[in-house]
Amino acid sequence: MTSKTSSTPATGTSAASQGSHMWVLTLEMPGRAMTTQYGTWTPPAGSSRFDVFMAIRGHVAAQQPEMAGANTIFFSLEPNQL
């Protein structure tokens, strides 16, 4: 089983230059592969949580086509502020 992690780099940037939300998504092809990716993003106005989930899942599948049919193990979308 392989595992990959990638991100939208935010090192050395201010919160204002990052997206409004921070996300984490883990997908798994049971017994074959798993990937966890994370980053920040500002969704378009009026977006639902489902819209954002589908857009992020599509982004990950575009980067890793083998994960297009994977099971979602974990998804988190939170405001990018403390």
N, C-alpha and C positions, 0 to 999 in steps of 0.2 A: 504494500500500500504506500502510495506517495503522498506527500503533503507539501503544499506551496502556500506561501504567504506573500502578499504584496500590499502596497498602500499608495495612497495619494500623499506624497511627502509634505509634511508641514513643518519640518525642522527649520528653526530660525525665522518663522513667519509669525505675524501677529494674528490674533483671533479674527480681527476685522478682514484680513486677507484670505482667511479660510472660508469654507462653506458654512452655512447657518446650522447644518446638522452633521453629526458624526455617525457613521454607520459601520457595522461589522456583519459579514455574511460568511457562513460556513456551508459548503456543499459537499456531498459525499456520493460517490458511486460505490456502493457496498462491496468490500473486498478488493476494490481496484484502485481508487484514488480519493483523496480528500483535499479541499482547498479552503483556506480562510483568507479573505481579503477585507481591507478596511480603508476608510478614507473620510473625507468631508465633502459636502455637496450642498448647494442651495437649490432646492426643488423649485420648479416653476410655480407661480402663484396659483392657488386653487387645487394643487395636487393633493391627492389622498395618500395615506400611508401605503395602501395597496399599489397605487401608481408608482410611488418611489421604490417599493420592493421590486416590482416588475422591471423598472428601468435599471436598477442596480443588478438584478439577476441577469438581465440582458447584456449589461456591460461585462460582467464576469464571463458569461458564455461566449461573448465575442472574443475575449482574450484567451479563453480556454474552451474551444468548441467541444471537447470531450465531456465537459461538465454541463452541457445544455439540458440533458435529461436527468441530471443528478437530483438527489433528495436534499431538501433544505434541512440542515441540522440546527442552525442557529441564525437568527436575524435580529439585529438591534438597530434602531434609529432613534437618536436622542438629540435634543438641542445641543449645539456645540458651545456651551457656556457653563461656567461654574457658578 
